[in-house]
């Protein structure tokens, strides 16, 4: 079963715009991660935020975490066509068992 | 660093046949994970090894599925008596000892059961 639910399921934006996707989860976590997956390929780790952190930045990525609401958001600024991919949040509740969400499919139109 | 590799990349088989997939983790990564991903869904955890020990198995891993990591390096995932519902992408990931939170994924093996 999926722990997280991403919202929206699909997002289409113009190159240069910002993209925001959200993730809600159900149980308490140690950390939350975001991954990217290009069509038919493996996943690439983007960023990890720990349960005691509220915000984290990495390049054009900004992640927030609200443990009281059990939600996280991923913001991609100044999007590029190469950002077109599916984005998944993944929660780690301990014991190395990572549970992925259902994903947001992002399309960036050149 | 050659990354996580998986073999084969694609496998087409007939229902009832057995299949075996191989995963080679990044060198010196002691943790290895198997996931299954169906179309439009996120990966679902199947099992996890620390070195050669299989420490956790999902209820998704029925008795037709078996995974091994005999020498703590590469791993195999075998599916016996395949069913059409086994059609999916099978992903392998590994993580290093000092940064177990981050998993590095292989390209996956896409299984189609006819």
Interface residues (C-beta under 8 A of the other chain):
Chain A: X1 X2 X4 X30 X31 X33 X35 X40 X41 X42 X43 X44 X45 X48 X88 X90 X92 X95 X96 X97 X98 X99 X100 X101 X102 X103
Chain B: X4 X31 X33 X35 X40 X41 X42 X43 X44 X45 X48 X50 X55 X56 X89 X91 X93 X95 X100 X101 X102 X103 X104 X105 X106 X107 X108 X110
